[in-house]
Amino acid sequence: MADFNININAQVAEGNNIAGEALTRGDLVYLSNDGKYYKASALLSSSSTTELKIALENAVTDGILSLLVYGYFEYVSAILTPGDKYYVSAIEGGVTDQLYVGTFNIIRYVGTAYSTTVLLFNPDQTYISEDGTKINGVPFNFTHTHVEADINDLDKYTQAEVNALIASSTDKFYEHTQASSNAVWTIPHGLGKKPSVDVQDGSGNSIEGSVNYIDSNNLTITFNTAFTGSAYLN
């Protein structure tokens, strides 16, 4: 069993760990269910969502090695961008400043670059998976179900619903052409209501007549004299 004391103001390391495969100093590793450490990879949940540590020395398969739990780790060569956040890489054992957005790779923060060679290793226990649809393996749902009950103002409607409301609220209109001269015009307008009526003769003059609503879809207009023209109903 590893024996260590945690001090957040200092580098925390532990020894007596077992390598599940050949490892190189600087490899990001994960704890497998067999109790051994293997190279971490964002390609699989099983190799990136358990305990993450950094190998502090080279190790052979089943060999004993020391691991960094928390603190500054210095790489041999400059591979980091100061200030950038780093995550588990899809390359086994590596870290990356690339966020795997839009993929099924695991997104898990492991530390921030202190310099071009030094990483402040502080792995987060939270990870994102399944193309951003799960956090720590738990699905989350952004689907919104729109409820119509008691909605009175348009800013609570979707755009499609607003368009439908506008279309349904547009006042219906009917234009009747009286081609034969007649003192009584019979108009089957089909508007489903008792519309207002405006009558004009062939010269565009407004003519008054007596409107009789037969029902909500038919009416007649009676004039003093016979003439031709148009009736506008809305």
PASEBA-1860 file (N, C-alpha, C; in nm, 3 decimals):
! residues 234
1> MADFNINI> 0.084/-0.119/0.000/0.000/0.000/0.000/0.088/0.124/0.000 ~ 0.050/0.222/-0.075/0.126/0.346/-0.082/0.121/0.418/0.052 ~ 0.231/0.483/0.088/0.240/0.555/0.214/0.283/0.697/0.186 ~ 0.193/0.795/0.208/0.228/0.934/0.182/0.143/1.025/0.267 ~ 0.194/1.146/0.287/0.122/1.251/0.358/0.092/1.363/0.261 ~ -0.033/1.413/0.260/-0.072/1.518/0.168/-0.045/1.655/0.229 ~ 0.028/1.736/0.157/0.053/1.875/0.194/0.033/1.956/0.068 ~ -0.076/2.035/0.062/-0.109/2.104/-0.063/-0.008/2.212/-0.096
9> NAQVAEGN> 0.079/2.246/-0.003/0.181/2.348/-0.031/0.310/2.287/-0.084 ~ 0.311/2.156/-0.097/0.433/2.090/-0.144/0.398/1.985/-0.247 ~ 0.501/1.930/-0.312/0.479/1.824/-0.409/0.443/1.696/-0.336 ~ 0.336/1.631/-0.380/0.290/1.509/-0.315/0.319/1.391/-0.407 ~ 0.396/1.295/-0.358/0.431/1.177/-0.437/0.409/1.054/-0.351 ~ 0.401/0.939/-0.417/0.387/0.813/-0.344/0.468/0.706/-0.414 ~ 0.520/0.615/-0.335/0.598/0.506/-0.391/0.525/0.374/-0.379 ~ 0.597/0.267/-0.412/0.545/0.130/-0.399/0.421/0.105/-0.484
17> NIAGEALT> 0.415/0.167/-0.601/0.308/0.140/-0.696/0.357/0.038/-0.798 ~ 0.264/-0.031/-0.861/0.300/-0.135/-0.956/0.263/-0.092/-1.097 ~ 0.357/-0.099/-1.189/0.333/-0.064/-1.329/0.266/-0.182/-1.400 ~ 0.158/-0.156/-1.470/0.090/-0.262/-1.544/0.152/-0.286/-1.680 ~ 0.238/-0.193/-1.723/0.309/-0.203/-1.851/0.437/-0.121/-1.838 ~ 0.521/-0.126/-1.939/0.643/-0.048/-1.938/0.607/0.101/-1.943 ~ 0.660/0.178/-1.849/0.629/0.320/-1.838/0.755/0.403/-1.843 ~ 0.739/0.526/-1.888/0.850/0.621/-1.896/0.820/0.739/-1.806
25> RGDLVYLS> 0.923/0.793/-1.746/0.905/0.912/-1.662/0.827/1.019/-1.739 ~ 0.725/1.075/-1.675/0.643/1.178/-1.739/0.514/1.124/-1.797 ~ 0.500/0.992/-1.803/0.374/0.936/-1.854/0.260/0.967/-1.758 ~ 0.147/1.012/-1.815/0.024/1.025/-1.737/-0.037/0.886/-1.727 ~ -0.063/0.841/-1.604/-0.110/0.704/-1.586/-0.242/0.701/-1.508 ~ -0.314/0.591/-1.523/-0.440/0.573/-1.451/-0.435/0.443/-1.373 ~ -0.514/0.438/-1.266/-0.522/0.318/-1.184/-0.627/0.224/-1.242 ~ -0.584/0.103/-1.280/-0.674/0.004/-1.336/-0.739/-0.077/-1.225
33> NDGKYYKA> -0.843/-0.153/-1.261/-0.911/-0.234/-1.160/-0.829/-0.353/-1.113 ~ -0.712/-0.376/-1.174/-0.623/-0.480/-1.124/-0.522/-0.425/-1.024 ~ -0.536/-0.295/-0.990/-0.448/-0.234/-0.891/-0.317/-0.186/-0.948 ~ -0.300/-0.190/-1.081/-0.176/-0.148/-1.144/-0.200/-0.019/-1.224 ~ -0.090/0.044/-1.263/-0.099/0.170/-1.338/-0.058/0.151/-1.484 ~ -0.141/0.209/-1.571/-0.118/0.202/-1.716/-0.124/0.344/-1.774 ~ -0.076/0.358/-1.898/-0.080/0.488/-1.964/-0.225/0.531/-1.987 ~ -0.253/0.654/-1.950/-0.388/0.708/-1.966/-0.412/0.747/-2.111
41> SALLSSSS> -0.538/0.743/-2.152/-0.576/0.783/-2.287/-0.720/0.833/-2.286 ~ -0.743/0.945/-2.355/-0.878/1.003/-2.362/-0.970/0.924/-2.454 ~ -0.916/0.825/-2.523/-0.998/0.747/-2.616/-1.096/0.656/-2.543 ~ -1.063/0.618/-2.420/-1.147/0.525/-2.346/-1.178/0.579/-2.207 ~ -1.303/0.559/-2.164/-1.340/0.601/-2.030/-1.262/0.523/-1.924 ~ -1.242/0.395/-1.950/-1.174/0.311/-1.852/-1.030/0.351/-1.828 ~ -0.968/0.422/-1.923/-0.827/0.459/-1.908/-0.807/0.607/-1.881 ~ -0.913/0.676/-1.840/-0.898/0.820/-1.817/-0.986/0.877/-1.707
49> TTELKIAL> -1.070/0.795/-1.645/-1.166/0.849/-1.549/-1.142/0.802/-1.405 ~ -1.039/0.719/-1.384/-1.008/0.677/-1.247/-0.899/0.770/-1.193 ~ -0.824/0.725/-1.092/-0.716/0.805/-1.035/-0.607/0.829/-1.140 ~ -0.569/0.954/-1.158/-0.464/0.989/-1.252/-0.340/1.037/-1.176 ~ -0.223/0.993/-1.225/-0.096/1.034/-1.164/0.009/1.044/-1.273 ~ 0.126/1.094/-1.240/0.235/1.105/-1.336/0.352/1.018/-1.288 ~ 0.404/0.938/-1.379/0.518/0.853/-1.345/0.641/0.939/-1.320 ~ 0.706/0.917/-1.205/0.826/0.993/-1.170/0.954/0.922/-1.210
57> ENAVTDGI> 0.939/0.803/-1.268/1.057/0.727/-1.310/1.014/0.623/-1.414 ~ 1.112/0.570/-1.484/1.084/0.462/-1.578/1.051/0.334/-1.499 ~ 0.970/0.249/-1.559/0.934/0.124/-1.492/0.906/0.017/-1.595 ~ 0.934/-0.107/-1.558/0.903/-0.221/-1.643/0.770/-0.279/-1.597 ~ 0.713/-0.366/-1.678/0.587/-0.431/-1.641/0.600/-0.503/-1.508 ~ 0.506/-0.476/-1.418/0.502/-0.530/-1.283/0.614/-0.477/-1.194 ~ 0.684/-0.373/-1.243/0.788/-0.311/-1.163/0.731/-0.209/-1.065 ~ 0.809/-0.176/-0.964/0.769/-0.077/-0.864/0.808/0.062/-0.914
65> LSLLVYGY> 0.721/0.161/-0.893/0.752/0.296/-0.936/0.689/0.398/-0.843 ~ 0.743/0.520/-0.849/0.690/0.633/-0.773/0.603/0.717/-0.865 ~ 0.498/0.774/-0.808/0.403/0.853/-0.886/0.378/0.989/-0.821 ~ 0.356/1.089/-0.906/0.321/1.222/-0.857/0.169/1.227/-0.840 ~ 0.125/1.263/-0.720/-0.017/1.276/-0.691/-0.064/1.419/-0.716 ~ 0.017/1.514/-0.673/-0.014/1.656/-0.688/0.117/1.734/-0.682 ~ 0.125/1.841/-0.763/0.241/1.929/-0.754/0.303/1.959/-0.888 ~ 0.419/2.022/-0.887/0.488/2.063/-1.009/0.566/1.946/-1.067
73> FEYVSAIL> 0.544/1.922/-1.196/0.623/1.820/-1.265/0.699/1.887/-1.378 ~ 0.830/1.860/-1.386/0.914/1.922/-1.489/0.951/1.819/-1.595 ~ 0.910/1.851/-1.720/0.944/1.766/-1.834/1.088/1.795/-1.879 ~ 1.147/1.698/-1.948/1.286/1.712/-1.993/1.298/1.821/-2.098 ~ 1.200/1.830/-2.187/1.204/1.930/-2.294/1.077/2.016/-2.290 ~ 1.084/2.131/-2.359/0.972/2.225/-2.360/0.859/2.170/-2.446 ~ 0.749/2.134/-2.382/0.634/2.081/-2.455/0.505/2.155/-2.419 ~ 0.514/2.251/-2.329/0.395/2.318/-2.278/0.388/2.464/-2.319
81> TPGDKYYV> 0.270/2.521/-2.309/0.249/2.664/-2.331/0.210/2.725/-2.198 ~ 0.293/2.813/-2.143/0.263/2.870/-2.011/0.123/2.929/-2.003 ~ 0.052/2.895/-1.896/-0.082/2.946/-1.874/-0.193/2.861/-1.933 ~ -0.159/2.772/-2.026/-0.262/2.686/-2.087/-0.307/2.577/-1.991 ~ -0.433/2.541/-2.000/-0.486/2.427/-1.925/-0.460/2.301/-2.006 ~ -0.429/2.193/-1.937/-0.399/2.067/-2.004/-0.495/1.956/-1.959 ~ -0.519/1.865/-2.054/-0.617/1.760/-2.035/-0.557/1.625/-2.072 ~ -0.628/1.518/-2.039/-0.584/1.385/-2.081/-0.581/1.381/-2.234
89> SAIEGGVT> -0.473/1.330/-2.289/-0.458/1.325/-2.434/-0.507/1.192/-2.490 ~ -0.542/1.195/-2.619/-0.577/1.071/-2.688/-0.452/0.988/-2.715 ~ -0.335/1.053/-2.706/-0.207/0.981/-2.719/-0.173/0.920/-2.584 ~ -0.153/0.793/-2.578/-0.131/0.724/-2.452/-0.018/0.787/-2.370 ~ -0.051/0.818/-2.244/0.049/0.871/-2.152/0.074/1.020/-2.164 ~ 0.008/1.085/-2.260/0.036/1.226/-2.284/-0.069/1.319/-2.226 ~ -0.037/1.448/-2.229/-0.133/1.553/-2.193/-0.147/1.645/-2.314 ~ -0.260/1.716/-2.321/-0.285/1.803/-2.435/-0.360/1.928/-2.389
97> DQLYVGTF> -0.338/2.037/-2.462/-0.416/2.158/-2.434/-0.538/2.166/-2.527 ~ -0.564/2.057/-2.601/-0.678/2.052/-2.691/-0.802/2.001/-2.618 ~ -0.910/2.077/-2.628/-1.039/2.031/-2.575/-1.106/1.946/-2.682 ~ -1.138/1.824/-2.650/-1.197/1.734/-2.749/-1.348/1.758/-2.763 ~ -1.384/1.880/-2.799/-1.524/1.916/-2.818/-1.573/1.857/-2.950 ~ -1.694/1.801/-2.950/-1.750/1.743/-3.072/-1.699/1.604/-3.101 ~ -1.639/1.539/-3.001/-1.591/1.402/-3.018/-1.641/1.318/-2.901 ~ -1.615/1.188/-2.908/-1.650/1.099/-2.799/-1.531/1.075/-2.706
105> NIIRYVGT> -1.422/1.152/-2.725/-1.309/1.141/-2.634/-1.345/1.199/-2.497 ~ -1.279/1.149/-2.395/-1.299/1.200/-2.260/-1.232/1.338/-2.247 ~ -1.302/1.431/-2.185/-1.244/1.562/-2.155/-1.224/1.569/-2.004 ~ -1.097/1.573/-1.962/-1.068/1.578/-1.819/-0.943/1.662/-1.793 ~ -0.957/1.762/-1.712/-0.847/1.854/-1.679/-0.747/1.784/-1.588 ~ -0.616/1.806/-1.617/-0.512/1.748/-1.532/-0.419/1.852/-1.472 ~ -0.413/1.973/-1.529/-0.323/2.074/-1.473/-0.304/2.193/-1.564 ~ -0.229/2.292/-1.514/-0.200/2.413/-1.589/-0.050/2.431/-1.603
113> AYSTTVLL> -0.007/2.473/-1.721/0.136/2.490/-1.747/0.190/2.611/-1.671 ~ 0.291/2.588/-1.590/0.357/2.694/-1.514/0.465/2.760/-1.600 ~ 0.524/2.680/-1.688/0.625/2.728/-1.783/0.624/2.634/-1.903 ~ 0.720/2.646/-1.993/0.723/2.558/-2.109/0.760/2.414/-2.073 ~ 0.814/2.394/-1.953/0.854/2.259/-1.912/0.787/2.212/-1.783 ~ 0.721/2.302/-1.711/0.667/2.266/-1.579/0.514/2.271/-1.580 ~ 0.454/2.161/-1.537/0.309/2.149/-1.526/0.269/2.143/-1.379 ~ 0.176/2.229/-1.339/0.120/2.216/-1.205/0.010/2.110/-1.213
121> FNPDQTYI> 0.045/1.989/-1.171/-0.043/1.874/-1.183/-0.148/1.876/-1.072 ~ -0.273/1.884/-1.111/-0.382/1.892/-1.014/-0.509/1.838/-1.080 ~ -0.515/1.707/-1.106/-0.624/1.649/-1.185/-0.761/1.667/-1.122 ~ -0.856/1.703/-1.206/-0.995/1.720/-1.162/-1.064/1.584/-1.161 ~ -1.154/1.565/-1.067/-1.229/1.440/-1.061/-1.350/1.440/-1.154 ~ -1.378/1.556/-1.213/-1.491/1.567/-1.306/-1.443/1.543/-1.448 ~ -1.522/1.471/-1.526/-1.487/1.448/-1.666/-1.615/1.452/-1.750 ~ -1.598/1.488/-1.878/-1.709/1.498/-1.972/-1.691/1.390/-2.078
129> SEDGTKIN> -1.801/1.323/-2.114/-1.791/1.213/-2.209/-1.911/1.211/-2.302 ~ -1.910/1.114/-2.395/-2.021/1.090/-2.489/-2.059/1.216/-2.566 ~ -1.957/1.279/-2.624/-1.979/1.400/-2.706/-2.053/1.507/-2.627 ~ -2.010/1.526/-2.502/-2.066/1.632/-2.420/-2.205/1.605/-2.365 ~ -2.248/1.480/-2.363/-2.382/1.449/-2.314/-2.383/1.388/-2.174 ~ -2.264/1.362/-2.119/-2.257/1.305/-1.984/-2.149/1.374/-1.902 ~ -2.173/1.389/-1.774/-2.075/1.438/-1.678/-2.055/1.328/-1.575 ~ -1.931/1.283/-1.563/-1.899/1.171/-1.475/-1.991/1.051/-1.500
137> GVPFNFTH> -2.020/1.029/-1.629/-2.099/0.914/-1.670/-2.249/0.930/-1.655 ~ -2.293/1.044/-1.604/-2.436/1.067/-1.582/-2.491/1.155/-1.693 ~ -2.592/1.109/-1.767/-2.649/1.190/-1.876/-2.716/1.315/-1.822 ~ -2.700/1.424/-1.896/-2.776/1.543/-1.863/-2.852/1.585/-1.987 ~ -2.970/1.643/-1.967/-3.064/1.668/-2.076/-3.100/1.815/-2.082 ~ -3.074/1.878/-2.201/-3.107/2.018/-2.219/-3.238/2.035/-2.296 ~ -3.313/1.924/-2.320/-3.437/1.933/-2.397/-3.541/2.011/-2.319 ~ -3.602/2.108/-2.384/-3.704/2.191/-2.320/-3.842/2.155/-2.374
145> THVEADIN> -3.933/2.123/-2.284/-4.071/2.094/-2.324/-4.155/2.219/-2.303 ~ -4.211/2.267/-2.412/-4.288/2.391/-2.406/-4.430/2.363/-2.363 ~ -4.476/2.432/-2.261/-4.611/2.415/-2.209/-4.693/2.538/-2.244 ~ -4.809/2.515/-2.304/-4.890/2.625/-2.353/-4.983/2.686/-2.248 ~ -5.007/2.613/-2.139/-5.108/2.657/-2.042/-5.076/2.795/-1.986 ~ -5.177/2.880/-1.983/-5.169/3.012/-1.921/-5.064/3.103/-1.983 ~ -5.033/3.084/-2.112/-4.938/3.173/-2.180/-5.016/3.285/-2.246 ~ -4.983/3.407/-2.210/-5.057/3.521/-2.261/-4.974/3.616/-2.346
153> DLDKYTQA> -4.843/3.617/-2.326/-4.760/3.711/-2.401/-4.670/3.640/-2.500 ~ -4.643/3.706/-2.612/-4.573/3.642/-2.723/-4.429/3.606/-2.691 ~ -4.366/3.673/-2.594/-4.226/3.642/-2.567/-4.208/3.506/-2.501 ~ -4.319/3.438/-2.466/-4.311/3.304/-2.410/-4.336/3.196/-2.515 ~ -4.355/3.236/-2.640/-4.380/3.142/-2.748/-4.253/3.119/-2.830 ~ -4.244/3.004/-2.894/-4.137/2.980/-2.989/-4.165/3.061/-3.115 ~ -4.064/3.078/-3.200/-4.082/3.156/-3.322/-4.186/3.091/-3.412 ~ -4.185/2.959/-3.419/-4.284/2.888/-3.503/-4.425/2.913/-3.452
161> EVNALIAS> -4.439/2.916/-3.320/-4.571/2.940/-3.263/-4.617/3.084/-3.287 ~ -4.521/3.178/-3.279/-4.554/3.318/-3.308/-4.603/3.332/-3.452 ~ -4.531/3.266/-3.544/-4.571/3.273/-3.685/-4.711/3.216/-3.705 ~ -4.740/3.107/-3.636/-4.871/3.044/-3.649/-4.980/3.134/-3.591 ~ -4.947/3.199/-3.480/-5.045/3.290/-3.419/-5.075/3.408/-3.510 ~ -4.970/3.462/-3.572/-4.989/3.575/-3.663/-5.074/3.534/-3.782 ~ -5.044/3.413/-3.835/-5.119/3.365/-3.952/-5.266/3.343/-3.917 ~ -5.290/3.288/-3.797/-5.428/3.258/-3.759/-5.505/3.383/-3.721
169> STDKFYEH> -5.431/3.489/-3.679/-5.499/3.610/-3.636/-5.522/3.708/-3.751 ~ -5.466/3.681/-3.867/-5.486/3.768/-3.982/-5.633/3.767/-4.024 ~ -5.694/3.885/-4.035/-5.836/3.894/-4.066/-5.863/3.843/-4.206 ~ -5.968/3.760/-4.217/-6.004/3.705/-4.347/-6.072/3.812/-4.433 ~ -6.052/3.801/-4.565/-6.099/3.904/-4.659/-6.162/3.836/-4.780 ~ -6.269/3.899/-4.832/-6.333/3.844/-4.951/-6.376/3.959/-5.042 ~ -6.344/3.944/-5.171/-6.385/4.046/-5.269/-6.487/3.984/-5.365 ~ -6.602/4.050/-5.375/-6.710/4.003/-5.461/-6.723/4.097/-5.582
177> TQASSNAV> -6.727/4.040/-5.701/-6.748/4.117/-5.823/-6.890/4.093/-5.876 ~ -6.965/4.199/-5.883/-7.102/4.190/-5.935/-7.099/4.227/-6.084 ~ -7.098/4.123/-6.168/-7.083/4.146/-6.313/-7.215/4.186/-6.380 ~ -7.326/4.138/-6.324/-7.457/4.172/-6.384/-7.523/4.282/-6.301 ~ -7.587/4.376/-6.372/-7.653/4.487/-6.304/-7.773/4.434/-6.226 ~ -7.773/4.461/-6.095/-7.879/4.408/-6.011/-7.896/4.497/-5.889 ~ -8.018/4.511/-5.840/-8.045/4.591/-5.721/-8.025/4.511/-5.593 ~ -8.022/4.379/-5.607/-7.995/4.292/-5.491/-7.877/4.202/-5.525
185> WTIPHGLG> -7.772/4.215/-5.444/-7.653/4.131/-5.466/-7.655/4.017/-5.364 ~ -7.638/3.896/-5.411/-7.627/3.779/-5.322/-7.480/3.737/-5.319 ~ -7.423/3.736/-5.198/-7.278/3.711/-5.186/-7.251/3.593/-5.093 ~ -7.205/3.479/-5.145/-7.162/3.365/-5.064/-7.012/3.381/-5.029 ~ -6.981/3.451/-4.923/-6.841/3.488/-4.893/-6.762/3.378/-4.822 ~ -6.827/3.291/-4.745/-6.758/3.181/-4.678/-6.657/3.222/-4.573 ~ -6.672/3.339/-4.512/-6.575/3.388/-4.413/-6.600/3.334/-4.273 ~ -6.715/3.271/-4.252/-6.744/3.216/-4.120/-6.772/3.322/-4.016
193> KKPSVDVQ> -6.817/3.438/-4.058/-6.848/3.546/-3.965/-6.940/3.646/-4.035 ~ -6.981/3.749/-3.963/-7.059/3.857/-4.022/-6.963/3.972/-4.051 ~ -6.917/3.981/-4.175/-6.812/4.078/-4.206/-6.866/4.219/-4.228 ~ -6.772/4.315/-4.219/-6.807/4.450/-4.261/-6.809/4.452/-4.413 ~ -6.888/4.545/-4.471/-6.908/4.547/-4.616/-6.885/4.687/-4.671 ~ -6.806/4.695/-4.777/-6.784/4.821/-4.847/-6.814/4.797/-4.996 ~ -6.905/4.876/-5.053/-6.947/4.856/-5.192/-6.905/4.976/-5.276 ~ -6.852/4.945/-5.395/-6.816/5.050/-5.492/-6.874/5.015/-5.628
201> DGSGNSIE> -6.915/5.122/-5.699/-6.963/5.097/-5.835/-6.845/5.089/-5.930 ~ -6.873/5.077/-6.058/-6.767/5.059/-6.156/-6.673/5.177/-6.166 ~ -6.714/5.292/-6.117/-6.629/5.412/-6.122/-6.552/5.434/-5.993 ~ -6.570/5.344/-5.897/-6.497/5.355/-5.771/-6.570/5.438/-5.667 ~ -6.696/5.473/-5.692/-6.774/5.549/-5.594/-6.834/5.456/-5.489 ~ -6.830/5.497/-5.363/-6.888/5.417/-5.256/-7.040/5.425/-5.261 ~ -7.105/5.312/-5.250/-7.250/5.304/-5.258/-7.303/5.241/-5.129 ~ -7.403/5.303/-5.072/-7.465/5.249/-4.951/-7.577/5.153/-4.990
209> GSVNYIDS> -7.584/5.044/-4.914/-7.691/4.948/-4.935/-7.734/4.885/-4.804 ~ -7.840/4.811/-4.806/-7.891/4.744/-4.685/-7.839/4.601/-4.683 ~ -7.760/4.572/-4.581/-7.697/4.440/-4.571/-7.784/4.347/-4.486 ~ -7.808/4.228/-4.539/-7.883/4.126/-4.467/-7.796/4.001/-4.453 ~ -7.760/3.970/-4.326/-7.675/3.854/-4.302/-7.764/3.730/-4.295 ~ -7.757/3.645/-4.397/-7.836/3.522/-4.400/-7.782/3.424/-4.296 ~ -7.649/3.407/-4.294/-7.579/3.329/-4.192/-7.434/3.378/-4.191 ~ -7.347/3.304/-4.126/-7.208/3.351/-4.113/-7.128/3.335/-4.242
217> NNLTITFN> -7.189/3.279/-4.347/-7.116/3.260/-4.471/-7.187/3.320/-4.593 ~ -7.303/3.376/-4.572/-7.380/3.430/-4.685/-7.451/3.559/-4.643 ~ -7.461/3.651/-4.739/-7.536/3.774/-4.713/-7.592/3.829/-4.845 ~ -7.685/3.922/-4.832/-7.736/3.995/-4.948/-7.726/4.144/-4.920 ~ -7.716/4.222/-5.028/-7.714/4.368/-5.016/-7.821/4.423/-5.110 ~ -7.907/4.506/-5.058/-8.016/4.563/-5.138/-7.991/4.713/-5.161 ~ -8.001/4.754/-5.288/-7.978/4.894/-5.326/-8.106/4.956/-5.383 ~ -8.105/5.088/-5.397/-8.220/5.158/-5.456/-8.228/5.136/-5.606
225> TAFTGSAY> -8.113/5.121/-5.670/-8.109/5.101/-5.814/-8.016/4.986/-5.848 ~ -8.032/4.931/-5.964/-7.946/4.822/-6.010/-7.817/4.880/-6.068 ~ -7.706/4.815/-6.043/-7.578/4.857/-6.100/-7.479/4.741/-6.083 ~ -7.365/4.755/-6.149/-7.254/4.657/-6.134/-7.143/4.722/-6.052 ~ -7.059/4.638/-5.996/-6.946/4.691/-5.917/-6.880/4.584/-5.833 ~ -6.826/4.624/-5.720/-6.754/4.530/-5.633/-6.792/4.552/-5.488 ~ -6.789/4.442/-5.411/-6.811/4.449/-5.267/-6.688/4.391/-5.197 ~ -6.641/4.462/-5.093/-6.521/4.420/-5.019/-6.564/4.384/-4.878
233> LN> -6.541/4.258/-4.842/-6.586/4.206/-4.714/-6.465/4.165/-4.628 ~ -6.465/4.209/-4.500/-6.360/4.162/-4.409/-6.412/4.163/-4.265
END
